[in-house]
Amino acid sequence: MPIWRRNLFVLWFGTFMAGLAFSEVMPFLSLYVDTLGDFTRDQLNLYSGITFSATYLVTAIASPIWGRLADRKGRKLMLIRASLGMAVVMALMGAVTDVWQLMALRFIQGIFSGYISNANALMATQVPKDKSGQALGTLATGFVGGSLFGPMLGGTLAQLFSYRVTFFITGALLLSVFILSYYFVEETFEPVTKENMLSGKEVIGAIRHPKLIIGMFVTTLIIQASNTSISPILALYVREIMPRGAAVTFFAGIVAAIPGVATLFAAPRLGRLGDRIGTERVLSIGFIFAILVYIPMAFVTNVWQLMFLRFLIGISNATMLPAVQTILSKNTPPQVTGRIFSYNQSFQAIGSVLGPMLGSVVSTTFDYRGVFISTAILVLINFLMVWHNTSQLRQKHSK
């Protein structure tokens, strides 16, 4: 078995566990904040918001620094750093005594970001270019799968044990990722000396299609903002379209999780399709499909219609972020791959911050249905930008 295939198995499990660990604390994070003091409702909302977004804000700043170091020291070292750091920080969260300690640890968690981006970068530099769509699409299902099952596991652990014990268990899961990455990931790496390290401007200059790469960064931001814009209002929207007395929490959980199920099965297949007909074409199809699905979401009359449309959104998601990563890997020189993927993670983190803010503002100004319409408009803008930026790639595949 080639090294890249063995690494794919290990990194898939690592990204699955990382997604599981991150998402399993999300359902009760605000409830955990509430146990750390006697807060008013406004204080609780503010502290919960800061605690949630702190990691993403720091990730956006720290990722390029780690990406530069990855190009000098290797991606495996960054995998080890990120997994061990996250394991320690997550376990410490279970021992905090006030909300400020929790906020500080969430900030520090952002500093130890980079496992997913470096897993993608390592695979991108090892896998043959004609297999990169399939490999990166498969790798993407690891994080998606972990994020899908994480909330269910976290809710169950918190119910059986406590919030604090759940953090300790999560730390142990991330420690297993560190052990697997340390012993089983193989990397053939030629380090770039500090003297030969390119500046940020020179990195862009070393790329054949800099406009395309920068466009992919912005595309990642908009995709993530679109996916997260409905997060603040999803449960409230479910409550609005369901009859009184129904199990809103249960159905809201299914509605939130169902896109992940579709993405889990669709991403590898769509990755293989992209390798055959062109990743940029699959990406464009995904945008058009997402627009056609987001608009009717604003007009559903029951939760079953919403579930069906959310499943379709999961299929469109399977075409988007994996396709962006494949385009980045196919158009990036190996010596700057680490930094390119770290820049991409920064833009994704910014999207994770801006998306919920956009959803909250739109839902307050208009209503819940307006969020889906605004998201469709955002995806349309993204599609037009990508269509323009990938014109050269489409011409290449049509020859």
JOTA-V505014 format. One record per run of one state. SS is the DSSP state (hx for helix, st for strand, lp for the rest). FROM is the first residue (numbers start at 1). TO is the last residue. If there is no record, write none. Layout:
((SS | FROM | TO) (SS | FROM | TO))
This chain:
((lp | 1 | 2) (hx | 3 | 24) (lp | 25 | 25) (hx | 26 | 34) (lp | 35 | 40) (hx | 41 | 73) (lp | 74 | 74) (hx | 75 | 93) (lp | 94 | 98) (hx | 99 | 111) (lp | 112 | 114) (hx | 115 | 126) (lp | 127 | 128) (hx | 129 | 160) (lp | 161 | 162) (hx | 163 | 184) (lp | 185 | 199) (hx | 200 | 205) (lp | 206 | 209) (hx | 210 | 229) (lp | 230 | 233) (hx | 234 | 241) (lp | 242 | 247) (hx | 248 | 277) (lp | 278 | 278) (hx | 279 | 297) (lp | 298 | 302) (hx | 303 | 330) (lp | 331 | 333) (hx | 334 | 365) (lp | 366 | 367) (hx | 368 | 389) (lp | 390 | 390) (hx | 391 | 398) (lp | 399 | 399))
